[in-house]
Amino acid sequence: MEPNINLDKLSAENRNTNNWERDAIVKLATSGLQEQRRARRWGIFFKLLGFAYITLLLIGLSGWDFSGLSVSGQHTALVELQGVIADGESASADNVVSGLRAAFENEKSAAVILRINSPGGSPVQANYINREITRLRELYPEKPIYAVIADICASGGVFAAVAADKIYADKASIVGSIGVRMDGFGFVETMEKLGVERRLMTAGEHKAILDPFSPENNFGKRHVQTLLDEIHQQFIDVVKEGRGDKLAKDENLFSGLFWTGEQALELGLVDGFGSASYVAREVVGVEEIRDYTLREDILSKFAGRLGAAIMKPVQEIFLHPVLK
């Protein structure tokens, strides 16, 4: 007897089985696509977050300052002179002068503040800054410039500051050190103890006049002292030209000594006490401050440090007069 097979029922069961498998595959594929989309969205989010973080980090390292972007009206211009005054440093004449020119040229700036926090440095660089301030004052006689001393304004800092209309400091600021120095070392006896022989060849009788491995001689000392005395006198003349009758008659004024801001006021090296914000608010009468300081970008700063690291050992072989 042949079995009774319901073909219609069997076909329906097969179709149900195939639909279940197909639905499972569709659901699995859909789930995978959704997971990929979700992962892609999170990936984009974290990439954007990382990009924003790196951008903010670069802005912070580069020293960019956007504080003045919101100042569209009249304001008090600010230029920083911070650190050692030397070529290649942030307080180089090129950087400071560039900031000063931009500050004076802007018609919206009511006055210029040169905020100084420097131990001194190159007499040449300091003289460049002093002379440029003098030139800008003559070019823009209606726009005053005030020097404001922060922690320290020594030697080359004073050289630059005395060109301003007035100088302000804090009572605890360190001001002065009007002198010139040249540093060096002598290793002659050390070499003798170590049994090291110095072999030096020159073309020119005095080419090795400052050689630290050769004995010091009287001619060399006299010659270098003449240079230092001449630069010192140039420094004295600049201070007298800038401060005039305000200077006290004190024999130690140009001896290289330094004083507190309170003592400097008595000596005529400063005109009063106050910060940059005080001068802008109370002296200039325009409280809004815009920073015109020229700041390096991160790539220039890195390249400069790399170059300095390479050149410093070479530069230290030669001695230069320094205002500090």
Phi and psi in degrees as GROMACS dihedral restraints (atoms count N, CA, C in turn):
[ dihedral_restraints ]
;  ai    aj    ak    al  type     phi  dphi    fc
    3     4     5     6     1   -75.4    20    10
    4     5     6     7     1   138.6    20    10
    6     7     8     9     1   -63.2    20    10
    7     8     9    10     1   147.8    20    10
    9    10    11    12     1   -91.4    20    10
   10    11    12    13     1   102.8    20    10
   12    13    14    15     1  -106.0    20    10
   13    14    15    16     1   126.6    20    10
   15    16    17    18     1   -91.7    20    10
   16    17    18    19     1   100.2    20    10
   18    19    20    21     1   -66.3    20    10
   19    20    21    22     1   -35.4    20    10
   21    22    23    24     1   -63.6    20    10
   22    23    24    25     1   -41.5    20    10
   24    25    26    27     1   -67.0    20    10
   25    26    27    28     1   -42.0    20    10
   27    28    29    30     1   -63.6    20    10
   28    29    30    31     1   -41.2    20    10
   30    31    32    33     1   -63.4    20    10
   31    32    33    34     1   -38.6    20    10
   33    34    35    36     1   -65.5    20    10
   34    35    36    37     1   -40.9    20    10
   36    37    38    39     1   -64.7    20    10
   37    38    39    40     1   -39.6    20    10
   39    40    41    42     1   -63.7    20    10
   40    41    42    43     1   -41.7    20    10
   42    43    44    45     1   -62.3    20    10
   43    44    45    46     1   -39.8    20    10
   45    46    47    48     1   -63.1    20    10
   46    47    48    49     1   -40.2    20    10
   48    49    50    51     1   -64.3    20    10
   49    50    51    52     1   -45.0    20    10
   51    52    53    54     1   -64.0    20    10
   52    53    54    55     1   -39.0    20    10
   54    55    56    57     1   -63.3    20    10
   55    56    57    58     1   -39.8    20    10
   57    58    59    60     1   -64.7    20    10
   58    59    60    61     1   -44.5    20    10
   60    61    62    63     1   -64.6    20    10
   61    62    63    64     1   -42.5    20    10
   63    64    65    66     1   -64.4    20    10
   64    65    66    67     1   -41.2    20    10
   66    67    68    69     1   -62.9    20    10
   67    68    69    70     1   -39.3    20    10
   69    70    71    72     1   -64.8    20    10
   70    71    72    73     1   -42.2    20    10
   72    73    74    75     1   -65.0    20    10
   73    74    75    76     1   -42.1    20    10
   75    76    77    78     1   -62.4    20    10
   76    77    78    79     1   -45.0    20    10
   78    79    80    81     1   -63.3    20    10
   79    80    81    82     1   -41.5    20    10
   81    82    83    84     1   -63.8    20    10
   82    83    84    85     1   -44.1    20    10
   84    85    86    87     1   -65.2    20    10
   85    86    87    88     1   -43.3    20    10
   87    88    89    90     1   -61.3    20    10
   88    89    90    91     1   -43.0    20    10
   90    91    92    93     1   -61.6    20    10
   91    92    93    94     1   -41.4    20    10
   93    94    95    96     1   -63.6    20    10
   94    95    96    97     1   -42.3    20    10
   96    97    98    99     1   -63.8    20    10
   97    98    99   100     1   -41.3    20    10
   99   100   101   102     1   -63.9    20    10
  100   101   102   103     1   -39.3    20    10
  102   103   104   105     1   -66.6    20    10
  103   104   105   106     1   -38.4    20    10
  105   106   107   108     1   -65.3    20    10
  106   107   108   109     1   -42.7    20    10
  108   109   110   111     1   -61.8    20    10
  109   110   111   112     1   -42.8    20    10
  111   112   113   114     1   -63.0    20    10
  112   113   114   115     1   -43.4    20    10
  114   115   116   117     1   -64.8    20    10
  115   116   117   118     1   -38.2    20    10
  117   118   119   120     1   -64.9    20    10
  118   119   120   121     1   -41.6    20    10
  120   121   122   123     1   -63.8    20    10
  121   122   123   124     1   -44.6    20    10
  123   124   125   126     1   -64.8    20    10
  124   125   126   127     1   -37.0    20    10
  126   127   128   129     1   -62.2    20    10
  127   128   129   130     1   -44.6    20    10
  129   130   131   132     1   -62.2    20    10
  130   131   132   133     1   -41.2    20    10
  132   133   134   135     1   -61.1    20    10
  133   134   135   136     1   -47.9    20    10
  135   136   137   138     1   -69.9    20    10
  136   137   138   139     1   -31.7    20    10
  138   139   140   141     1   -65.2    20    10
  139   140   141   142     1   -44.5    20    10
  141   142   143   144     1   -63.1    20    10
  142   143   144   145     1   -40.2    20    10
  144   145   146   147     1   -63.6    20    10
  145   146   147   148     1   -43.0    20    10
  147   148   149   150     1   -65.0    20    10
  148   149   150   151     1   -40.0    20    10
  150   151   152   153     1   -62.8    20    10
  151   152   153   154     1   -42.5    20    10
  153   154   155   156     1   -64.0    20    10
  154   155   156   157     1   -39.9    20    10
  156   157   158   159     1   -64.7    20    10
  157   158   159   160     1   -46.2    20    10
  159   160   161   162     1   -63.6    20    10
  160   161   162   163     1   -39.4    20    10
  162   163   164   165     1   -61.9    20    10
  163   164   165   166     1   -46.4    20    10
  165   166   167   168     1   -64.3    20    10
  166   167   168   169     1   -37.0    20    10
  168   169   170   171     1   -64.9    20    10
  169   170   171   172     1   -43.8    20    10
  171   172   173   174     1   -64.4    20    10
  172   173   174   175     1   -39.0    20    10
  174   175   176   177     1   -63.0    20    10
  175   176   177   178     1   -42.1    20    10
  177   178   179   180     1   -65.6    20    10
  178   179   180   181     1   -41.8    20    10
  180   181   182   183     1   -71.6    20    10
  181   182   183   184     1   -33.2    20    10
  183   184   185   186     1   -76.2    20    10
  184   185   186   187     1   -16.5    20    10
  186   187   188   189     1    78.2    20    10
  187   188   189   190     1    16.5    20    10
  189   190   191   192     1   -61.0    20    10
  190   191   192   193     1   141.3    20    10
  192   193   194   195     1  -125.2    20    10
  193   194   195   196     1   118.6    20    10
  195   196   197   198     1  -106.3    20    10
  196   197   198   199     1    14.3    20    10
  198   199   200   201     1   -64.2    20    10
  199   200   201   202     1   -27.9    20    10
  201   202   203   204     1   -90.1    20    10
  202   203   204   205     1    -3.0    20    10
  204   205   206   207     1   -67.6    20    10
  205   206   207   208     1   -28.9    20    10
  207   208   209   210     1   -83.8    20    10
  208   209   210   211     1    -7.5    20    10
  210   211   212   213     1   -91.4    20    10
  211   212   213   214     1    99.4    20    10
  213   214   215   216     1  -101.8    20    10
  214   215   216   217     1   -17.8    20    10
  216   217   218   219     1   -99.9    20    10
  217   218   219   220     1  -156.9    20    10
  219   220   221   222     1   -66.2    20    10
  220   221   222   223     1   143.0    20    10
  222   223   224   225     1  -154.8    20    10
  223   224   225   226     1   169.6    20    10
  225   226   227   228     1   -99.2    20    10
  226   227   228   229     1   125.8    20    10
  228   229   230   231     1   -82.6    20    10
  229   230   231   232     1   141.7    20    10
  231   232   233   234     1  -125.8    20    10
  232   233   234   235     1   132.0    20    10
  234   235   236   237     1  -128.3    20    10
  235   236   237   238     1   129.1    20    10
  237   238   239   240     1   -91.1    20    10
  238   239   240   241     1   136.9    20    10
  240   241   242   243     1  -121.5    20    10
  241   242   243   244     1    94.8    20    10
  243   244   245   246     1  -127.5    20    10
  244   245   246   247     1   127.7    20    10
  246   247   248   249     1   100.0    20    10
  247   248   249   250     1  -169.2    20    10
  249   250   251   252     1   -70.0    20    10
  250   251   252   253     1   132.5    20    10
  252   253   254   255     1   -83.5    20    10
  253   254   255   256     1   101.4    20    10
  255   256   257   258     1  -157.5    20    10
  256   257   258   259     1   153.8    20    10
  258   259   260   261     1   -62.8    20    10
  259   260   261   262     1   132.7    20    10
  261   262   263   264     1    91.5    20    10
  262   263   264   265     1   -10.2    20    10
  264   265   266   267     1   -96.3    20    10
  265   266   267   268     1   168.4    20    10
  267   268   269   270     1   -63.0    20    10
  268   269   270   271     1   -26.6    20    10
  270   271   272   273     1   -97.9    20    10
  271   272   273   274     1    28.6    20    10
  273   274   275   276     1   -69.1    20    10
  274   275   276   277     1   159.6    20    10
  276   277   278   279     1   -61.2    20    10
  277   278   279   280     1   -38.8    20    10
  279   280   281   282     1   -58.6    20    10
  280   281   282   283     1   -47.2    20    10
  282   283   284   285     1   -67.0    20    10
  283   284   285   286     1   -48.2    20    10
  285   286   287   288     1   -65.5    20    10
  286   287   288   289     1   -44.6    20    10
  288   289   290   291     1   -64.7    20    10
  289   290   291   292     1   -38.9    20    10
  291   292   293   294     1   -60.6    20    10
  292   293   294   295     1   -43.0    20    10
  294   295   296   297     1   -65.1    20    10
  295   296   297   298     1   -41.7    20    10
  297   298   299   300     1   -64.3    20    10
  298   299   300   301     1   -42.4    20    10
  300   301   302   303     1   -62.3    20    10
  301   302   303   304     1   -45.1    20    10
  303   304   305   306     1   -62.4    20    10
  304   305   306   307     1   -38.9    20    10
  306   307   308   309     1   -65.9    20    10
  307   308   309   310     1   -43.5    20    10
  309   310   311   312     1   -70.4    20    10
  310   311   312   313     1   -36.6    20    10
  312   313   314   315     1   -72.7    20    10
  313   314   315   316     1   -22.8    20    10
  315   316   317   318     1   -73.8    20    10
  316   317   318   319     1   122.3    20    10
  318   319   320   321     1   -66.2    20    10
  319   320   321   322     1   -20.7    20    10
  321   322   323   324     1   -82.9    20    10
  322   323   324   325     1   -11.6    20    10
  324   325   326   327     1   -83.2    20    10
  325   326   327   328     1   123.5    20    10
  327   328   329   330     1   -80.7    20    10
  328   329   330   331     1   -30.2    20    10
  330   331   332   333     1  -161.9    20    10
  331   332   333   334     1   169.1    20    10
  333   334   335   336     1  -123.3    20    10
  334   335   336   337     1   135.0    20    10
  336   337   338   339     1  -113.7    20    10
  337   338   339   340     1   124.8    20    10
  339   340   341   342     1  -101.1    20    10
  340   341   342   343     1   104.0    20    10
  342   343   344   345     1   -90.4    20    10
  343   344   345   346     1   120.1    20    10
  345   346   347   348     1  -111.1    20    10
  346   347   348   349     1   131.4    20    10
  348   349   350   351     1  -144.2    20    10
  349   350   351   352     1    82.0    20    10
  351   352   353   354     1  -145.2    20    10
  352   353   354   355     1   140.2    20    10
  354   355   356   357     1   -84.3    20    10
  355   356   357   358     1    -3.5    20    10
  357   358   359   360     1   117.8    20    10
  358   359   360   361     1  -159.4    20    10
  360   361   362   363     1   156.0    20    10
  361   362   363   364     1  -138.2    20    10
  363   364   365   366     1   -71.3    20    10
  364   365   366   367     1   129.8    20    10
  366   367   368   369     1   -66.1    20    10
  367   368   369   370     1   -29.7    20    10
  369   370   371   372     1   -68.3    20    10
  370   371   372   373     1   -48.8    20    10
  372   373   374   375     1   -63.1    20    10
  373   374   375   376     1   -42.0    20    10
  375   376   377   378     1   -63.9    20    10
  376   377   378   379     1   -37.4    20    10
  378   379   380   381     1   -67.8    20    10
  379   380   381   382     1   -38.4    20    10
  381   382   383   384     1   -56.9    20    10
  382   383   384   385     1   -45.6    20    10
  384   385   386   387     1   -65.3    20    10
  385   386   387   388     1   -44.4    20    10
  387   388   389   390     1   -59.1    20    10
  388   389   390   391     1   -47.1    20    10
  390   391   392   393     1   -68.3    20    10
  391   392   393   394     1   -33.6    20    10
  393   394   395   396     1   -70.3    20    10
  394   395   396   397     1   -37.8    20    10
  396   397   398   399     1   -61.1    20    10
  397   398   399   400     1   -44.3    20    10
  399   400   401   402     1   -60.0    20    10
  400   401   402   403     1   -42.5    20    10
  402   403   404   405     1   -65.3    20    10
  403   404   405   406     1   -43.1    20    10
  405   406   407   408     1   -68.0    20    10
  406   407   408   409     1   -35.1    20    10
  408   409   410   411     1   -63.7    20    10
  409   410   411   412     1   -38.6    20    10
  411   412   413   414     1   -71.2    20    10
  412   413   414   415     1   -34.1    20    10
  414   415   416   417     1   -75.1    20    10
  415   416   417   418     1   -33.1    20    10
  417   418   419   420     1  -126.0    20    10
  418   419   420   421     1    70.5    20    10
  420   421   422   423     1   -63.7    20    10
  421   422   423   424     1   -21.3    20    10
  423   424   425   426     1   -84.1    20    10
  424   425   426   427     1    -5.3    20    10
  426   427   428   429     1  -114.8    20    10
  427   428   429   430     1   104.9    20    10
  429   430   431   432     1   -74.7    20    10
  430   431   432   433     1   156.3    20    10
  432   433   434   435     1  -126.4    20    10
  433   434   435   436     1   132.1    20    10
  435   436   437   438     1  -119.2    20    10
  436   437   438   439     1   134.9    20    10
  438   439   440   441     1   -92.8    20    10
  439   440   441   442     1   130.9    20    10
  441   442   443   444     1  -120.9    20    10
  442   443   444   445     1   120.5    20    10
  444   445   446   447     1   -92.4    20    10
  445   446   447   448     1   130.6    20    10
  447   448   449   450     1   -90.8    20    10
  448   449   450   451     1  -113.7    20    10
  450   451   452   453     1   -72.5    20    10
  451   452   453   454     1   -44.7    20    10
  453   454   455   456     1  -146.6    20    10
  454   455   456   457     1   140.9    20    10
  456   457   458   459     1  -140.2    20    10
  457   458   459   460     1    89.3    20    10
  459   460   461   462     1  -113.8    20    10
  460   461   462   463     1   146.5    20    10
  462   463   464   465     1    47.3    20    10
  463   464   465   466     1  -103.0    20    10
  465   466   467   468     1   -58.5    20    10
  466   467   468   469     1   -30.3    20    10
  468   469   470   471     1   -64.0    20    10
  469   470   471   472     1   -40.9    20    10
  471   472   473   474     1   -66.3    20    10
  472   473   474   475     1   -40.1    20    10
  474   475   476   477     1   -53.5    20    10
  475   476   477   478     1   -43.1    20    10
  477   478   479   480     1   -76.4    20    10
  478   479   480   481     1   -39.7    20    10
  480   481   482   483     1   -66.4    20    10
  481   482   483   484     1   -34.2    20    10
  483   484   485   486     1   -67.9    20    10
  484   485   486   487     1    -9.0    20    10
  486   487   488   489     1   -81.1    20    10
  487   488   489   490     1   -12.4    20    10
  489   490   491   492     1   -75.1    20    10
  490   491   492   493     1   162.8    20    10
  492   493   494   495     1   -64.2    20    10
  493   494   495   496     1   -44.3    20    10
  495   496   497   498     1  -145.2    20    10
  496   497   498   499     1   156.9    20    10
  498   499   500   501     1  -122.5    20    10
  499   500   501   502     1   130.9    20    10
  501   502   503   504     1  -120.8    20    10
  502   503   504   505     1   149.4    20    10
  504   505   506   507     1  -147.0    20    10
  505   506   507   508     1   174.5    20    10
  507   508   509   510     1   -93.4    20    10
  508   509   510   511     1   155.9    20    10
  510   511   512   513     1   -59.2    20    10
  511   512   513   514     1   -28.0    20    10
  513   514   515   516     1   -97.9    20    10
  514   515   516   517     1     2.8    20    10
  516   517   518   519     1   -64.0    20    10
  517   518   519   520     1   153.7    20    10
  519   520   521   522     1  -101.6    20    10
  520   521   522   523     1   122.8    20    10
  522   523   524   525     1  -132.6    20    10
  523   524   525   526     1   139.8    20    10
  525   526   527   528     1   128.8    20    10
  526   527   528   529     1  -132.2    20    10
  528   529   530   531     1    59.2    20    10
  529   530   531   532     1    51.5    20    10
  531   532   533   534     1   -83.8    20    10
  532   533   534   535     1    90.7    20    10
  534   535   536   537     1  -168.2    20    10
  535   536   537   538     1   178.9    20    10
  537   538   539   540     1  -133.7    20    10
  538   539   540   541     1   142.0    20    10
  540   541   542   543     1  -138.2    20    10
  541   542   543   544     1   156.0    20    10
  543   544   545   546     1  -136.8    20    10
  544   545   546   547     1   124.4    20    10
  546   547   548   549     1  -100.3    20    10
  547   548   549   550     1   150.7    20    10
  549   550   551   552     1  -168.3    20    10
  550   551   552   553     1   174.9    20    10
  552   553   554   555     1  -135.6    20    10
  553   554   555   556     1   159.7    20    10
  555   556   557   558     1  -124.8    20    10
  556   557   558   559     1   127.3    20    10
  558   559   560   561     1  -118.1    20    10
  559   560   561   562     1    19.1    20    10
  561   562   563   564     1   -62.2    20    10
  562   563   564   565     1   -52.3    20    10
  564   565   566   567     1   -67.1    20    10
  565   566   567   568     1   -35.4    20    10
  567   568   569   570     1   -62.2    20    10
  568   569   570   571     1   -41.7    20    10
  570   571   572   573     1   -65.6    20    10
  571   572   573   574     1   -37.5    20    10
  573   574   575   576     1   -64.3    20    10
  574   575   576   577     1   -41.4    20    10
  576   577   578   579     1   -66.3    20    10
  577   578   579   580     1   -32.9    20    10
  579   580   581   582     1   -85.8    20    10
  580   581   582   583     1    -8.1    20    10
  582   583   584   585     1    74.1    20    10
  583   584   585   586     1    31.0    20    10
  585   586   587   588     1   -96.5    20    10
  586   587   588   589     1   129.0    20    10
  588   589   590   591     1   -96.4    20    10
  589   590   591   592     1   129.2    20    10
  591   592   593   594     1   -88.0    20    10
  592   593   594   595     1   124.5    20    10
  594   595   596   597     1  -119.6    20    10
  595   596   597   598     1   108.7    20    10
  597   598   599   600     1  -128.7    20    10
  598   599   600   601     1   130.7    20    10
  600   601   602   603     1  -123.2    20    10
  601   602   603   604     1   134.4    20    10
  603   604   605   606     1  -137.6    20    10
  604   605   606   607     1   159.0    20    10
  606   607   608   609     1  -117.3    20    10
  607   608   609   610     1   105.3    20    10
  609   610   611   612     1   122.8    20    10
  610   611   612   613     1   125.4    20    10
  612   613   614   615     1   -57.7    20    10
  613   614   615   616     1   -37.5    20    10
  615   616   617   618     1  -113.3    20    10
  616   617   618   619     1    21.3    20    10
  618   619   620   621     1   -62.1    20    10
  619   620   621   622     1   -30.9    20    10
  621   622   623   624     1  -104.0    20    10
  622   623   624   625     1    36.0    20    10
  624   625   626   627     1   -62.4    20    10
  625   626   627   628     1   -30.1    20    10
  627   628   629   630     1  -109.2    20    10
  628   629   630   631     1    19.0    20    10
  630   631   632   633     1   -63.0    20    10
  631   632   633   634     1   119.7    20    10
  633   634   635   636     1   -72.6    20    10
  634   635   636   637     1   -10.4    20    10
  636   637   638   639     1  -100.8    20    10
  637   638   639   640     1     3.2    20    10
  639   640   641   642     1  -113.3    20    10
  640   641   642   643     1   153.3    20    10
  642   643   644   645     1   -60.9    20    10
  643   644   645   646     1   144.5    20    10
  645   646   647   648     1   -73.0    20    10
  646   647   648   649     1   142.7    20    10
  648   649   650   651     1  -126.3    20    10
  649   650   651   652     1   156.5    20    10
  651   652   653   654     1   -64.2    20    10
  652   653   654   655     1   -37.8    20    10
  654   655   656   657     1   -62.1    20    10
  655   656   657   658     1   -45.4    20    10
  657   658   659   660     1   -61.4    20    10
  658   659   660   661     1   -42.8    20    10
  660   661   662   663     1   -62.1    20    10
  661   662   663   664     1   -44.7    20    10
  663   664   665   666     1   -64.8    20    10
  664   665   666   667     1   -40.8    20    10
  666   667   668   669     1   -64.9    20    10
  667   668   669   670     1   -46.8    20    10
  669   670   671   672     1   -65.9    20    10
  670   671   672   673     1   -39.5    20    10
  672   673   674   675     1   -62.8    20    10
  673   674   675   676     1   -34.8    20    10
  675   676   677   678     1   -62.9    20    10
  676   677   678   679     1   -41.8    20    10
  678   679   680   681     1   -62.9    20    10
  679   680   681   682     1   -46.6    20    10
  681   682   683   684     1   -63.9    20    10
  682   683   684   685     1   -41.1    20    10
  684   685   686   687     1   -63.4    20    10
  685   686   687   688     1   -38.3    20    10
  687   688   689   690     1   -67.5    20    10
  688   689   690   691     1   -44.4    20    10
  690   691   692   693     1   -65.4    20    10
  691   692   693   694     1   -37.9    20    10
  693   694   695   696     1   -61.7    20    10
  694   695   696   697     1   -41.4    20    10
  696   697   698   699     1   -66.4    20    10
  697   698   699   700     1   -37.3    20    10
  699   700   701   702     1   -60.4    20    10
  700   701   702   703     1   -41.3    20    10
  702   703   704   705     1   -62.0    20    10
  703   704   705   706     1   -47.2    20    10
  705   706   707   708     1   -60.5    20    10
  706   707   708   709     1   -43.5    20    10
  708   709   710   711     1   -62.0    20    10
  709   710   711   712     1   -40.3    20    10
  711   712   713   714     1   -65.4    20    10
  712   713   714   715     1   -42.5    20    10
  714   715   716   717     1   -65.0    20    10
  715   716   717   718     1   -43.5    20    10
  717   718   719   720     1   -65.1    20    10
  718   719   720   721     1   -38.4    20    10
  720   721   722   723     1   -65.1    20    10
  721   722   723   724     1   -39.4    20    10
  723   724   725   726     1   -78.6    20    10
  724   725   726   727     1   -37.3    20    10
  726   727   728   729     1   -98.4    20    10
  727   728   729   730     1   -25.2    20    10
  729   730   731   732     1    58.2    20    10
  730   731   732   733     1  -132.0    20    10
  732   733   734   735     1   -72.8    20    10
  733   734   735   736     1    -6.5    20    10
  735   736   737   738     1   -69.9    20    10
  736   737   738   739     1   -23.7    20    10
  738   739   740   741     1   -70.9    20    10
  739   740   741   742     1   136.9    20    10
  741   742   743   744     1   -77.6    20    10
  742   743   744   745     1   155.7    20    10
  744   745   746   747     1   -88.6    20    10
  745   746   747   748     1    86.9    20    10
  747   748   749   750     1  -127.4    20    10
  748   749   750   751     1   127.0    20    10
  750   751   752   753     1   -65.3    20    10
  751   752   753   754     1   -20.0    20    10
  753   754   755   756     1   -92.6    20    10
  754   755   756   757     1    -0.3    20    10
  756   757   758   759     1   -59.4    20    10
  757   758   759   760     1   -38.3    20    10
  759   760   761   762     1  -111.5    20    10
  760   761   762   763     1    25.5    20    10
  762   763   764   765     1   -89.6    20    10
  763   764   765   766     1    -6.4    20    10
  765   766   767   768     1    99.9    20    10
  766   767   768   769     1    -4.1    20    10
  768   769   770   771     1   -71.4    20    10
  769   770   771   772     1   159.9    20    10
  771   772   773   774     1  -131.3    20    10
  772   773   774   775     1   158.2    20    10
  774   775   776   777     1  -138.7    20    10
  775   776   777   778     1   170.9    20    10
  777   778   779   780     1   -75.7    20    10
  778   779   780   781     1   166.5    20    10
  780   781   782   783     1   -60.0    20    10
  781   782   783   784     1   -35.5    20    10
  783   784   785   786     1   -66.0    20    10
  784   785   786   787     1   -42.8    20    10
  786   787   788   789     1   -69.1    20    10
  787   788   789   790     1   -36.7    20    10
  789   790   791   792     1   -63.3    20    10
  790   791   792   793     1   -31.7    20    10
  792   793   794   795     1   -65.3    20    10
  793   794   795   796     1   -41.3    20    10
  795   796   797   798     1   -66.4    20    10
  796   797   798   799     1   -32.8    20    10
  798   799   800   801     1   -83.0    20    10
  799   800   801   802     1    -8.3    20    10
  801   802   803   804     1    85.3    20    10
  802   803   804   805     1    14.2    20    10
  804   805   806   807     1   -82.4    20    10
  805   806   807   808     1   -22.0    20    10
  807   808   809   810     1  -131.9    20    10
  808   809   810   811     1   163.5    20    10
  810   811   812   813     1  -105.4    20    10
  811   812   813   814     1   -16.6    20    10
  813   814   815   816     1   178.8    20    10
  814   815   816   817     1  -176.7    20    10
  816   817   818   819     1  -111.3    20    10
  817   818   819   820     1   140.5    20    10
  819   820   821   822     1   162.0    20    10
  820   821   822   823     1   153.0    20    10
  822   823   824   825     1   -90.4    20    10
  823   824   825   826     1   179.9    20    10
  825   826   827   828     1   -63.7    20    10
  826   827   828   829     1   -42.2    20    10
  828   829   830   831     1   -65.5    20    10
  829   830   831   832     1   -36.5    20    10
  831   832   833   834     1   -63.6    20    10
  832   833   834   835     1   -46.5    20    10
  834   835   836   837     1   -62.9    20    10
  835   836   837   838     1   -42.4    20    10
  837   838   839   840     1   -62.8    20    10
  838   839   840   841     1   -42.5    20    10
  840   841   842   843     1   -77.4    20    10
  841   842   843   844     1   -49.6    20    10
  843   844   845   846     1   -93.6    20    10
  844   845   846   847     1   -32.4    20    10
  846   847   848   849     1   -94.5    20    10
  847   848   849   850     1   -53.4    20    10
  849   850   851   852     1   -74.0    20    10
  850   851   852   853     1   -39.7    20    10
  852   853   854   855     1    87.3    20    10
  853   854   855   856     1    10.7    20    10
  855   856   857   858     1  -127.4    20    10
  856   857   858   859     1   103.6    20    10
  858   859   860   861     1   -73.7    20    10
  859   860   861   862     1   -29.3    20    10
  861   862   863   864     1   -66.0    20    10
  862   863   864   865     1   129.9    20    10
  864   865   866   867     1  -116.2    20    10
  865   866   867   868     1   133.3    20    10
  867   868   869   870     1  -118.9    20    10
  868   869   870   871     1   130.4    20    10
  870   871   872   873     1   -86.8    20    10
  871   872   873   874     1   121.9    20    10
  873   874   875   876     1  -106.9    20    10
  874   875   876   877     1     9.3    20    10
  876   877   878   879     1   -61.1    20    10
  877   878   879   880     1   130.8    20    10
  879   880   881   882     1   -78.3    20    10
  880   881   882   883     1   119.8    20    10
  882   883   884   885     1  -118.6    20    10
  883   884   885   886     1   142.5    20    10
  885   886   887   888     1   -75.8    20    10
  886   887   888   889     1   147.8    20    10
  888   889   890   891     1   -80.1    20    10
  889   890   891   892     1   168.9    20    10
  891   892   893   894     1   -62.4    20    10
  892   893   894   895     1   -37.8    20    10
  894   895   896   897     1   -69.6    20    10
  895   896   897   898     1   -41.7    20    10
  897   898   899   900     1   -65.4    20    10
  898   899   900   901     1   -39.5    20    10
  900   901   902   903     1   -64.1    20    10
  901   902   903   904     1   -42.7    20    10
  903   904   905   906     1   -64.6    20    10
  904   905   906   907     1   -44.8    20    10
  906   907   908   909     1   -63.2    20    10
  907   908   909   910     1   -39.3    20    10
  909   910   911   912     1   -64.8    20    10
  910   911   912   913     1   -42.1    20    10
  912   913   914   915     1   -66.8    20    10
  913   914   915   916     1   -37.7    20    10
  915   916   917   918     1   -63.7    20    10
  916   917   918   919     1   -44.5    20    10
  918   919   920   921     1   -64.6    20    10
  919   920   921   922     1   -39.3    20    10
  921   922   923   924     1   -64.9    20    10
  922   923   924   925     1   -38.6    20    10
  924   925   926   927     1   -64.5    20    10
  925   926   927   928     1   -33.0    20    10
  927   928   929   930     1   -78.4    20    10
  928   929   930   931     1   -39.9    20    10
  930   931   932   933     1   -86.1    20    10
  931   932   933   934     1   -21.7    20    10
  933   934   935   936     1   -57.3    20    10
  934   935   936   937     1   -46.9    20    10
  936   937   938   939     1   -59.8    20    10
  937   938   939   940     1   -32.9    20    10
  939   940   941   942     1   -71.9    20    10
  940   941   942   943     1   -43.6    20    10
  942   943   944   945     1   -65.1    20    10
  943   944   945   946     1   -32.3    20    10
  945   946   947   948     1   -68.7    20    10
  946   947   948   949     1   -13.0    20    10
  948   949   950   951     1   -69.8    20    10
  949   950   951   952     1   -32.5    20    10
  951   952   953   954     1  -102.6    20    10
  952   953   954   955     1   145.5    20    10
  954   955   956   957     1  -107.6    20    10
  955   956   957   958     1   138.4    20    10
  957   958   959   960     1  -126.9    20    10
  958   959   960   961     1   144.7    20    10
  960   961   962   963     1   -65.1    20    10
  961   962   963   964     1   140.9    20    10
  963   964   965   966     1  -132.5    20    10
  964   965   966   967     1   136.2    20    10
  966   967   968   969     1   -89.8    20    10
  967   968   969   970     1    95.4    20    10
